[in-house]
Amino acid sequence: MTVEPTNRGPVQPSQTGKPNVAKVGNRPDTEKKAAPAIPGNVADKVEFSAAAQELHELTGAERIDANTLPAERLHEILKRVSDGFYDRPEVIEETARRVAEDI
């Protein structure tokens, strides 16, 4: 099933100072909701708690550089993911066993 939006343009701010209202159907009992404001420049932000930062320092965890895996190995892993290799019960069990050893 494919759902095609009726309005493909960006949300425009209201010229009247009133919030934009999404128009849903022609039924009088259909609830209308204000469209969310969409700022021009949106940036995601992540903040780690003090406890998470302390745990990071205690475990000696280092940032993993994206270039630590050779391209061949990365492609092999991505192929296995797309082929469902890691969804097999024996692979899941082996992964769980190895993680349990580290706990």
Rosetta blueprint (number, residue, H / E / L):
1 M L
2 T L
3 V L
4 E L
5 P L
6 T L
7 N L
8 R L
9 G L
10 P L
11 V L
12 Q L
13 P L
14 S L
15 Q L
16 T L
17 G L
18 K L
19 P L
20 N L
21 V E
22 A L
23 K L
24 V L
25 G L
26 N L
27 R L
28 P L
29 D L
30 T L
31 E L
32 K L
33 K L
34 A E
35 A L
36 P L
37 A L
38 I L
39 P L
40 G L
41 N L
42 V L
43 A L
44 D L
45 K L
46 V L
47 E L
48 F L
49 S L
50 A H
51 A H
52 A H
53 Q H
54 E H
55 L H
56 H H
57 E H
58 L H
59 T H
60 G L
61 A L
62 E L
63 R L
64 I L
65 D L
66 A H
67 N H
68 T H
69 L L
70 P L
71 A H
72 E H
73 R H
74 L H
75 H H
76 E H
77 I H
78 L H
79 K H
80 R H
81 V H
82 S H
83 D H
84 G L
85 F H
86 Y H
87 D H
88 R L
89 P H
90 E H
91 V H
92 I H
93 E H
94 E H
95 T H
96 A H
97 R H
98 R H
99 V H
100 A H
101 E H
102 D H
103 I L
